Amino acid sequence: FDIFDTLLKRDCAVPHDVFRAMACVSGRDPDAFCRERVAAEARARASGREVSLEDIYREMPGDEPEKEALQALELRMEAVLLTGNQVVKPLYRAAMEWGKPVYILSDMYLPEAFVASVLENCGYRDYRALYISAARGKKKRDGSLFRLAMKDNGLKPARLFHVGDSLRGDFLAAHAVGVRARRIPTRTNHTTYRPIGESTGDDAR
């Protein structure tokens, strides 16, 4: 399974709303802070390598204590806004009831331990392994995160089925490494959740 816009959704209208909420809490101008955060992520991604939240905040203006405080605030906001996607949750439960081994993969900058805690709080338990691109240095959208998960767990692509919302990362990339996939419509999830500074190659949203 994919995570964001698949197992989890964010309870806000657009992804940038989390940055505007952070600005309101920290007494900043919402539009200015949103521009700074988006620009920082774009700079961090300019090298083409996979980035973490720490990488993004290194590109933010301000001193180190200020950046650390903003990172912590972003994680707190995410913890509040992320909820289980009730459209997909029954499929996850069915896979567990059928005794299928479940693996979870995501192209995302958030820390792997943080994502694991959110999944736990939202009722996603007993999966075999979690792979977050920022922690693994591999990307689902270029196939390398799929290949890493298969190598680590002795999995054969022909016996796997991937579920996610992204045309590029969840459907095309899965097929490129021999994994069958089903793309779910993002609009059924009510929100969109993407690494903000990254072009996914999907339809404009």
Summary of the structure (lengths in Angstrom):
residues: 205
radius of gyration: 16.8
end to end distance: 21.3
largest distance: 52.0
contacts: 629
relative contact order: 0.18
helix: 49%
strand: 11%
